[in-house]
Structure formats: structure tokens, C-alpha cells
Amino acid sequence: MRFPLVLSTMLVLAVTGCASPRVTLSPPDLPFSKQDPRGLDVRWRVARGSDRVLVDGLVTEAPETPVPVKEAMLEVRGLDSQDKVVSWTWSVVYWSDDSGADRTQPFHMRLHPVGTETHFDVVVTSIDYYDWGG
């Protein structure tokens, strides 16, 4: 009789999900922001732990961007009191199609700090656009 109980418990966990739910990000939840001159707006928040820093945010194409963005490389930089980069990580954010309908994409990065960071910055290091095909 114990086997059906274990099996049904496993099935419930598989169907409902046993991992923590993803929180949907919205601009009011993201206190830091910057505009990249190439047409991307970046908003983010920082959560510091004892051995890691989590950075969650949104990157949005400006409405006046003539060609839809295909992907953008973002860097999180940990800076010390003299604004020297002492830790960093990067991630690529992908847009799903070239229609330009979905202009905002989320990003999530984890950084292992060295311990001397006083603040963190997110920088757009490169952007790749969809071709117009013309």
C-alpha cells in the first residue's frame, strides 16, 4: 500500500512543479536603469548573497529602432570604491523573431563576487540585428 502513495506523491510533484516559481519582472521592481545609445533600455535589480550576486532585469528595444534586435550581449560588472572592475560575468539575451512584436526580454545572471565590490553595473557590450533582407 505504501508504493501507490509514493507514486501518487511523485506524480503530484511532477505535475505541479517542485521548483520555486519564476517571478515576472516589471519595471517598478527594477530600481536601476540605463539607456544604451544604440537603442536598448536596460532595467535591473541586484540581490546580494554571501557568496553570489543575482542580477535580474529586462532589456527593451527602443520603439524607434529601425531594425529589430536579434541578440544583445550584457555584462554585469562588480565595481570597487574607485570604480575599478573587480568581478564580472556576461550573458546573451535573444529575441524570438524579427517582427519586432516582442521588444522586451528578461535576463538573469549570477556573479561570484571577490568581496571588494561596492556597486554593480549592467553594460550592453554588443548588439546583433536581424537583416532586412533588402
C-alpha positions in Angstrom: 0.0 0.0 0.0 3.0 2.3 0.5 4.1 2.1 -3.1 0.9 3.7 -4.6 1.2 6.6 -2.0 4.8 7.3 -3.0 3.9 7.0 -6.7 1.0 9.4 -6.4 3.1 11.9 -4.4 5.7 11.9 -7.1 3.1 12.4 -9.8 1.6 15.4 -7.9 5.1 17.0 -7.6 5.8 16.3 -11.3 2.6 17.9 -12.4 2.6 20.9 -10.1 6.3 21.5 -10.2 8.6 21.3 -7.2 10.9 24.2 -8.1 10.2 27.7 -6.9 8.0 29.7 -9.3 9.6 32.3 -11.6 8.6 35.8 -10.6 7.5 38.0 -13.5 9.6 41.1 -13.7 8.1 44.6 -14.2 9.8 48.0 -14.4 8.7 49.2 -10.9 10.5 46.2 -9.4 13.8 47.2 -11.1 15.5 50.2 -9.4 18.5 50.5 -11.7 18.3 51.6 -15.3 20.4 52.9 -18.2 19.9 53.7 -21.8 22.4 52.3 -24.3 22.9 54.8 -27.2 22.3 52.0 -29.7 18.7 51.8 -28.8 18.3 49.5 -25.8 16.9 50.3 -22.4 18.1 48.1 -19.5 16.5 47.9 -16.1 17.7 45.6 -13.3 17.8 44.7 -9.6 20.6 43.3 -7.5 20.3 40.7 -4.8 23.4 40.0 -2.8 24.1 36.7 -1.1 27.0 35.6 1.0 28.8 34.0 -2.0 26.9 35.3 -5.0 25.2 38.2 -6.5 22.0 37.7 -8.6 21.0 40.3 -11.2 17.6 40.1 -12.8 16.3 42.5 -15.3 14.6 43.5 -18.6 16.2 44.7 -21.8 13.9 46.6 -24.2 14.3 47.8 -27.7 13.5 51.4 -28.2 10.5 51.9 -30.4 12.5 54.0 -32.9 15.0 51.1 -33.5 14.8 50.7 -37.3 15.8 47.1 -37.5 14.7 44.5 -34.8 17.3 43.3 -32.4 18.3 39.6 -32.8 20.6 39.4 -29.7 22.5 41.5 -27.2 25.4 40.6 -25.0 25.1 42.0 -21.5 27.8 42.2 -18.8 27.4 42.6 -15.1 30.4 44.4 -13.6 31.2 44.4 -9.9 33.0 47.7 -9.1 35.0 48.7 -6.1 35.1 52.1 -4.4 37.4 53.5 -7.2 35.0 52.3 -9.9 37.6 49.6 -10.9 36.0 46.4 -12.3 36.9 43.6 -9.9 34.4 40.9 -11.0 32.2 40.4 -14.0 30.1 37.9 -15.9 28.2 38.0 -19.2 25.1 36.6 -20.9 23.5 36.8 -24.3 19.8 37.8 -24.5 17.9 36.6 -27.6 14.8 38.0 -29.2 12.4 35.4 -30.6 11.7 36.7 -34.1 12.4 39.5 -36.5 8.9 41.0 -36.4 9.7 43.4 -33.6 6.5 42.5 -31.8 8.2 41.4 -28.6 10.6 44.2 -27.8 11.3 43.3 -24.1 13.3 40.3 -23.0 14.2 39.2 -19.4 17.7 38.4 -18.3 19.1 36.6 -15.2 22.8 36.5 -14.3 24.8 35.1 -11.3 28.1 36.7 -10.3 30.6 35.3 -7.8 32.0 38.5 -6.1 35.5 38.9 -4.9 34.3 40.8 -1.8 35.5 44.3 -2.6 32.5 45.3 -4.7 30.7 48.5 -3.6 28.2 48.5 -6.5 27.2 46.7 -9.7 26.5 47.9 -13.3 25.0 46.3 -16.3 26.5 47.2 -19.7 25.4 46.3 -23.2 28.6 45.2 -24.9 27.3 44.2 -28.3 24.1 44.1 -30.3 23.2 41.9 -33.4 20.3 42.9 -35.6 18.1 41.0 -37.9 18.7 41.7 -41.6 16.1 43.4 -43.5 16.8 41.2 -46.5 17.0 44.1 -48.9 
